[in-house]
Amino acid sequence: MFAFARKFAGFSHVHVKWALLLLIGLIATVQLLRDPTASNNYASYDQMLKQRLWTPPLDPKIVVVDIDEASLSKLNAEFGRWPWPRETLAGALEWLESKGTNAVVFDILFSDLDATHPSSDQAFADAVSQSKNSFFPILRLNPINDGISQIRADQLTGFAQALSPSAPAPTLAVIPPVFDAVVKTQRMGYHNIYPDKDGINRHYDLWQDKDQWRLWSLPARMGQSFGWNPGEHARVLINFNSSTDNYLTVPFHEIWQLSQSRAGRNPDPRFDDSIVLIGSTASSLFDVKATPMTPIHPGVYVLANTIDNLKNTNFLHELPLQIKLFTVWVCLLLMGLASTRMKTQVLRWSVLAIPTLLLGVSFLSLHIGHWFIDLSGSASHALLFFSVMNVYQNWRLNHFADCASMVKSFTEKNSTPLFKSFVVTSYAPENLKPQRLITHAAACGSSVGVVQAGWYGELVGEQSGPSCVLLIDENQAKLASAMQKLIDDESAFATRSYQSPIREIQLDSEFSDSKDTHEQLWNAVAKALTQWENYQK
């Protein structure tokens, strides 16, 4: 086991470093090719999003009419429990349009008729027929059920659009509005939001393609009417506001009272040229989504954020796969180059410093422009790389310091006498590299027992301690050659060198413990310092 460890420790640390980086890069590449989101650490993204120093200004022309708990309570006496007769929604629609709104968007699915209030349903249908700027949701069911549906895409004009004139209309598993008046408006889109793998809603699908037909989401269908640019990518990253309810919000019961009173005839600047969303935050109606901002984000505010992003082109864009791959390899290359110049003590801090720097770049990107540069994967790579290199290099230093085990392993295979010698070198601080010295010592041709490299690379002021290497061999000539090779290999970096006389090892008394070993080492260092001082004189 010791022999195997010695062989591994003798490999060039440079080769080990680049092999580790290559392995990390290959694994990351395979993961990215199999799943382009594999490098996305959305947990860190969520925290960054919540901790942003500033967010894009919200659109003051987006207003939420909220069916909240207070509205449910106040209208309960007149209309009973939810759902209310749809004349209430008809009255709100007519009143809002009379105040100069640009759009009234229902975040309410009209999937069934109200058998107990048919006249109320008719009132709502009449209001929709007269409306010019109202928009309605469709519920998109699991596409796996499209084949058994009886609803064809060409029956939902406005929601479904043929991408090719000759494309036959597929059947779609959807729940459309039950009112013909709503279908005839052609102002419909699905309001589904599809969570990521961890169940958090960060993205929005602006459209879906089915057999050469495009199915529009509710925000994208609005964008068609108002000429908003939908962009090139269907799935986009929502740029959430800092708070879940920043948009101007008016309780529904207030709108209903205004629509039924003389006070409602007065101008209301809150709704001039506005986009009004009618939805619910009442907890009893269960319209909540888990988002990066909160696990109970009201669905109507998620829709408001999406419409705001689309209208003002504020969606966040993620790096394409090719750029992600390029970024991964560039970061790994920079880690390798940076670690080459790092001192041992600096390398220790890099375990935290480099990942923090990479995450800082990602955090900064959320404040500048609309591109989210996700370096969380590279931060993980940096944490792994620098942690492994720290452990490996410390183990390597300690392994070569175990002189007793080395001598024991050597004598088990040899019965001949062993010889020892020390090589002591001095460096300028910038040239002191313990791992390079170990690599050269391991390759010199003799067994290396102890390597003491400038107090293990720690600097004292601007000076560094001398480095000392113990070489052991059964052949004196071979040992002399090994010493010379080590000195030659280090000559480009060392300012001075010293080699002790070759002496035979007394197996019964030498290297029996670490104290004895280090006494010999310091004796060699003291002799080298004395010799250098005499040369200077």
MOLINKA-V69064 format. One record per pair of residues at least 12 apart in sequence whose C-alpha atoms are under 8 Angstrom apart, sorted by sequence separation. I is the first residue (numbers start at 1). J is the second residue. D is the distance in Angstrom with one decimal. If there is no record, write none. Layout:
<<I,J,D> <I,J,D>>
//
This chain:
<<193,205,7.0> <205,217,7.2> <287,299,5.4> <361,373,7.5> <362,374,5.4> <453,465,7.7> <454,466,5.0> <455,467,7.6> <471,483,7.5> <206,219,7.1> <207,220,7.2> <287,300,7.8> <289,302,7.9> <362,375,5.9> <438,451,6.8> <453,466,6.9> <454,467,4.8> <206,220,5.7> <361,375,7.5> <362,376,7.5> <453,467,4.2> <454,468,7.9> <154,169,5.9> <452,467,5.5> <453,468,6.2> <153,169,5.3> <359,375,6.2> <437,453,7.5> <451,467,7.5> <452,468,5.0> <453,469,8.0> <483,499,7.3> <152,169,6.0> <153,170,5.8> <281,298,5.5> <358,375,5.9> <359,376,6.0> <451,468,5.8> <452,469,6.3> <152,170,5.7> <153,171,6.0> <280,298,7.5> <281,299,7.6> <358,376,7.2> <434,452,7.9> <450,468,7.8> <451,469,4.5> <152,171,4.2> <153,172,6.4> <280,299,7.8> <281,300,7.3> <434,453,5.1> <450,469,5.7> <451,470,6.5> <151,171,5.4> <152,172,5.9> <279,299,8.0> <280,300,6.5> <358,378,7.2> <359,379,6.5> <433,453,7.6> <434,454,7.4> <449,469,7.6> <450,470,5.1> <150,171,6.3> <151,172,5.7> <279,300,5.4> <358,379,5.7> <432,453,7.7> <448,469,7.3> <449,470,5.4> <450,471,7.7> <149,171,5.8> <150,172,7.5> <151,173,7.2> <278,300,7.7> <432,454,7.0> <434,456,6.6> <448,470,5.9> <449,471,6.1> <480,502,7.8> <148,171,7.8> <149,172,5.9> <151,174,7.7> <277,300,7.3> <355,378,7.6> <356,379,7.3> <434,457,6.2> <448,471,4.8> <449,472,6.8> <146,170,8.0> <147,171,6.3> <149,173,5.4> <206,230,7.7> <355,379,4.2> <433,457,6.8> <447,471,5.8> <448,472,6.3> <500,524,7.0> <146,171,5.6> <147,172,7.4> <148,173,7.7> <190,215,8.0> <192,217,7.8> <354,379,7.2> <355,380,6.9> <432,457,6.7> <446,471,6.2> <447,472,5.2> <146,172,4.6> <147,173,7.8> <157,183,7.9> <189,215,7.5> <190,216,6.7> <191,217,6.0> <208,234,7.1> <446,472,6.1> <447,473,6.2> <476,502,7.3> <109,136,7.6> <145,172,7.8> <146,173,4.5> <156,183,6.8> <159,186,6.7> <189,216,5.3> <190,217,4.5> <191,218,5.6> <207,234,5.5> <277,304,7.3> <355,382,5.8> <446,473,5.6> <106,134,7.6> <108,136,7.6> <109,137,6.0> <145,173,5.7> <158,186,4.5> <159,187,7.1> <189,217,4.4> <190,218,5.3> <206,234,5.1> <207,235,7.8> <354,382,6.5> <355,383,6.0> <441,469,7.4> <85,114,7.5> <104,133,6.3> <105,134,5.7> <106,135,6.2> <107,136,7.2> <108,137,6.9> <109,138,6.8> <143,172,7.3> <157,186,5.6> <158,187,6.0> <159,188,5.3> <188,217,8.0> <189,218,3.8> <205,234,5.4> <206,235,6.2> <354,383,7.6> <499,528,8.0> <103,133,4.8> <104,134,4.6> <105,135,4.8> <106,136,5.4> <107,137,6.5> <109,139,7.4> <143,173,6.2> <156,186,7.2> <158,188,6.4> <159,189,5.3> <188,218,6.2> <189,219,7.4> <204,234,8.0> <205,235,4.4> <206,236,7.5> <429,459,7.3> <498,528,5.8> <102,133,6.5> <103,134,5.5> <104,135,6.3> <105,136,6.3> <106,137,6.9> <142,173,6.7> <158,189,8.0> <159,190,7.9> <189,220,7.6> <204,235,5.5> <205,236,6.5> <351,382,7.2> <352,383,7.0> <497,528,8.0> <85,117,6.4> <103,135,7.3> <141,173,5.2> <189,221,5.9> <203,235,6.3> <204,236,5.4> <351,383,5.4> <432,464,7.6> <446,478,7.3> <87,120,4.9> <90,123,6.5> <94,127,6.6> <140,173,6.5> <141,174,5.1> <188,221,6.7> <203,236,5.3> <204,237,6.5> <429,462,6.8> <445,478,7.6> <446,479,6.2> <86,120,5.4> <87,121,6.8> <90,124,4.6> <93,127,7.2> <97,131,7.7> <140,174,4.6> <141,175,7.3> <187,221,6.8> <203,237,4.4> <204,238,6.7> <429,463,6.3> <445,479,7.9> <85,120,5.9> <86,121,5.6> <89,124,6.9> <90,125,8.0> <139,174,5.6> <140,175,6.6> <187,222,7.5> <202,237,5.9> <203,238,5.5> <351,386,5.2> <428,463,7.5> <429,464,5.7> <85,121,7.4> <87,123,5.8> <138,174,6.9> <139,175,5.0> <202,238,5.9> <350,386,6.5> <351,387,5.8> <428,464,7.2> <446,482,6.0> <86,123,7.5> <87,124,5.6> <90,127,5.7> <94,131,7.7> <138,175,5.9> <139,176,6.6> <427,464,7.1> <445,482,5.4> <86,124,5.8> <90,128,7.6> <138,176,4.9> <348,386,7.7> <397,435,7.9> <426,464,8.0> <444,482,4.9> <137,176,7.7> <138,177,6.5> <347,386,7.1> <426,465,7.2> <427,466,7.0> <444,483,7.3> <137,177,7.5> <170,210,7.5> <426,466,4.6> <136,177,7.8> <170,211,6.7> <425,466,5.7> <426,467,6.2> <444,485,5.8> <348,390,6.3> <393,435,7.2> <407,449,7.6> <424,466,6.7> <425,467,5.2> <444,486,5.7> <170,213,7.9> <347,390,6.9> <406,449,6.2> <424,467,5.5> <425,468,6.5> <167,211,7.5> <169,213,7.5> <424,468,4.4> <167,212,6.1> <423,468,5.7> <424,469,6.4> <441,486,5.9> <136,182,7.3> <167,213,7.5> <332,378,7.6> <403,449,4.6> <422,468,6.7> <423,469,5.2> <440,486,6.2> <331,378,6.6> <335,382,7.3> <402,449,6.8> <403,450,5.9> <422,469,5.6> <423,470,6.6> <164,212,6.2> <400,448,6.8> <401,449,6.4> <402,450,6.9> <422,470,4.6> <423,471,7.8> <163,212,5.3> <164,213,7.6> <244,293,7.2> <328,377,7.8> <332,381,7.8> <400,449,5.7> <401,450,4.5> <421,470,5.9> <422,471,6.2> <440,489,6.6> <138,188,6.5> <140,190,5.9> <162,212,6.2> <163,213,5.3> <243,293,7.6> <244,294,7.8> <328,378,6.0> <332,382,7.7> <400,450,5.2> <401,451,6.1> <420,470,7.0> <421,471,5.4> <440,490,7.6> <136,187,6.4> <137,188,5.6> <138,189,5.6> <139,190,5.4> <140,191,7.8> <162,213,4.4> <163,214,6.6> <242,293,7.6> <400,451,6.1> <401,452,7.7> <420,471,5.6> <421,472,6.7> <470,521,7.7> <129,181,5.7> <135,187,5.1> <136,188,4.9> <137,189,5.2> <138,190,4.4> <139,191,6.4> <140,192,6.5> <161,213,5.5> <162,214,6.3> <319,371,7.4> <420,472,4.5> <128,181,6.3> <129,182,7.5> <134,187,7.1> <135,188,5.8> <136,189,6.7> <137,190,5.3> <138,191,6.4> <139,192,6.5> <160,213,6.5> <161,214,5.1> <240,293,7.7> <244,297,6.4> <317,370,6.0> <318,371,6.0> <319,372,7.2> <419,472,5.6> <420,473,6.6> <437,490,7.4> <468,521,7.0> <125,179,6.7> <128,182,6.4> <137,191,5.6> <160,214,5.6> <161,215,6.5> <244,298,7.6> <247,301,8.0> <316,370,4.9> <317,371,4.7> <318,372,5.4> <319,373,6.5> <397,451,7.2> <418,472,6.7> <419,473,5.4> <125,180,8.0> <126,181,7.7> <160,215,4.6> <315,370,6.7> <316,371,5.6> <317,372,5.9> <318,373,6.7> <319,374,7.7> <418,473,5.6> <419,474,5.8> <125,181,5.7> <129,185,7.5> <159,215,5.7> <160,216,6.5> <245,301,6.6> <314,370,6.7> <316,372,6.2> <318,374,7.5> <418,474,4.4> <419,475,7.1> <468,524,7.8> <125,182,7.3> <159,216,5.4> <244,301,6.6> <417,474,6.0> <418,475,7.4> <419,476,6.5> <468,525,6.9> <159,217,7.8> <416,474,6.6> <421,479,7.8> <397,456,8.0> <420,479,7.7> <466,525,7.3> <153,213,7.8> <419,479,7.7> <423,483,6.8> <432,493,7.9> <159,221,7.2> <421,483,7.9> <431,493,5.7> <158,221,7.6> <431,494,7.4> <111,175,6.6> <241,305,7.2> <423,487,7.7> <111,176,6.5> <112,177,7.8> <113,178,6.7> <240,305,6.1> <428,493,8.0> <110,176,7.8> <111,177,5.1> <112,178,5.8> <239,305,7.3> <427,493,6.6> <428,494,7.4> <110,177,4.9> <111,178,5.1> <238,305,7.3> <239,306,7.9> <427,494,4.7> <428,495,7.0> <109,177,6.8> <110,178,6.0> <238,306,6.3> <426,494,5.6> <427,495,5.3> <110,179,7.6> <425,494,6.2> <426,495,5.6> <427,496,7.3> <239,309,6.8> <425,495,7.4> <426,496,5.3> <238,309,7.1> <425,496,5.6> <426,497,6.4> <425,497,4.3> <424,497,5.6> <425,498,6.3> <423,497,7.2> <424,498,5.0> <239,314,6.5> <423,498,5.7> <424,499,6.3> <239,315,5.3> <423,499,4.5> <238,315,5.5> <239,316,5.7> <422,499,5.7> <423,500,6.5> <237,315,5.9> <238,316,6.3> <421,499,7.1> <422,500,5.2> <236,315,6.5> <237,316,5.1> <421,500,5.6> <422,501,7.9> <230,310,6.7> <236,316,7.0> <237,317,6.4> <421,501,6.2> <137,218,6.2> <229,310,7.4> <236,317,6.8> <237,318,7.6> <421,502,5.0> <136,218,7.3> <228,310,7.0> <229,311,7.7> <420,502,5.7> <421,503,6.6> <135,218,7.5> <228,311,5.9> <419,502,6.5> <420,503,5.5> <107,191,7.7> <219,303,7.8> <229,313,7.5> <419,503,5.5> <420,504,6.2> <419,504,4.3> <420,505,6.4> <418,504,5.8> <419,505,5.5> <135,222,7.4> <219,306,7.0> <223,310,7.4> <417,504,7.0> <418,505,5.6> <201,289,7.0> <219,307,5.4> <223,311,7.1> <417,505,7.3> <200,289,7.9> <201,290,5.9> <202,291,6.1> <200,290,5.2> <201,291,4.8> <202,292,6.7> <220,310,7.7> <343,433,7.2> <199,290,7.2> <200,291,5.2> <201,292,7.3> <219,310,7.3> <200,292,6.8> <422,521,7.7> <424,524,7.4> <424,525,6.5> <204,306,7.5> <422,524,6.6> <407,511,7.7> <424,528,6.6> <404,511,5.2> <403,511,6.5> <404,512,6.1> <404,513,6.6> <404,514,7.5> <403,514,7.6> <344,456,7.8> <345,457,7.5> <402,514,7.5> <344,457,6.0> <345,458,6.8> <343,457,6.8> <344,458,7.3> <403,517,7.1> <95,255,8.0> <92,255,6.3> <92,256,5.9> <95,259,5.5> <91,256,6.9> <92,259,6.5> <88,256,6.9> <91,259,6.3> <99,267,6.6> <99,268,6.5> <101,271,5.6> <102,272,7.8> <105,275,7.4> <107,277,6.7> <108,278,7.5> <100,271,6.5> <101,272,5.5> <102,273,4.9> <103,274,6.8> <104,275,6.0> <105,276,6.0> <106,277,5.9> <107,278,5.8> <108,279,6.3> <99,271,6.1> <100,272,5.0> <101,273,4.7> <102,274,5.4> <103,275,4.8> <104,276,4.8> <105,277,4.7> <106,278,5.0> <107,279,4.9> <99,272,6.4> <100,273,5.8> <101,274,4.8> <102,275,5.6> <103,276,6.1> <104,277,6.0> <105,278,6.1> <106,279,6.5> <107,280,7.9> <100,274,7.6> <101,275,6.3> <104,278,7.4> <96,271,7.3> <101,276,7.2> <75,253,6.9> <74,253,6.9> <71,251,6.5> <70,251,7.7> <71,252,5.9> <71,253,4.8> <58,241,7.1> <64,247,6.8> <66,249,6.6> <68,251,6.6> <70,253,7.8> <63,247,6.1> <64,248,6.3> <65,249,5.9> <66,250,6.0> <67,251,6.3> <68,252,7.3> <56,241,7.2> <62,247,6.6> <63,248,5.1> <64,249,4.7> <65,250,4.9> <66,251,4.8> <67,252,5.2> <55,241,6.1> <62,248,7.1> <63,249,5.8> <64,250,6.3> <65,251,5.6> <66,252,5.2> <67,253,7.6> <55,242,6.4> <60,247,7.2> <63,250,7.6> <65,252,5.4> <54,242,7.8> <58,246,7.7> <59,247,7.8> <60,248,7.3> <58,247,7.2> <52,242,7.9> <65,255,7.8> <49,240,8.0> <50,242,6.7> <107,300,6.5> <63,271,7.5> <61,271,7.6> <61,272,7.9> <63,274,6.8> <65,276,6.8> <67,278,7.5> <61,273,6.8> <62,274,5.8> <63,275,6.1> <64,276,5.7> <65,277,5.9> <66,278,6.2> <67,279,6.0> <68,280,5.8> <69,281,7.7> <61,274,4.4> <62,275,4.9> <63,276,4.8> <64,277,4.8> <65,278,4.8> <66,279,5.5> <67,280,4.4> <68,281,5.3> <69,282,4.9> <61,275,6.0> <62,276,6.0> <63,277,6.3> <64,278,6.1> <65,279,6.5> <66,280,5.2> <67,281,6.4> <68,282,4.4> <69,283,7.5> <62,277,7.7> <64,279,7.3> <66,281,6.4> <67,282,6.5> <69,284,7.9> <64,300,7.7> <64,301,7.8> <64,304,7.8> <50,292,7.3> <62,304,7.2> <49,292,7.2> <50,293,6.1> <49,293,7.6> <47,292,7.6> <46,292,4.8> <62,308,7.4> <46,293,7.2> <59,308,6.2> <58,308,7.1> <56,314,7.5> <36,321,6.1> <32,321,7.5> <32,325,7.5> <29,325,6.6> <28,328,7.7> <25,328,7.1> <25,329,6.4> <25,332,7.2> <21,332,6.3> <52,363,7.6> <21,333,7.9> <55,367,7.2> <54,367,6.9> <52,366,7.4> <53,367,7.7> <21,336,7.3> <48,363,5.9> <52,367,7.3> <49,366,7.5> <18,336,6.9> <17,336,7.2> <45,374,7.9> <44,376,7.2> <41,374,8.0> <40,374,6.6> <39,374,8.0> <40,375,8.0> <41,376,5.7> <40,376,6.5> <41,377,6.6> <39,376,7.1> <40,377,6.3> <39,377,4.7> <39,378,8.0> <24,381,7.0> <21,385,7.1> <20,385,7.3> <17,389,7.2> <9,396,5.8> <9,399,7.6> <6,399,7.7> <2,405,7.9> <2,406,8.0> <3,409,7.6> <2,409,7.4> <13,435,6.5> <13,436,7.4> <12,436,7.9> <13,439,6.8> <12,439,5.2> <10,438,7.6> <11,439,6.8> <10,439,6.3> <11,442,7.9> <10,442,5.2> <10,443,7.3>>
//
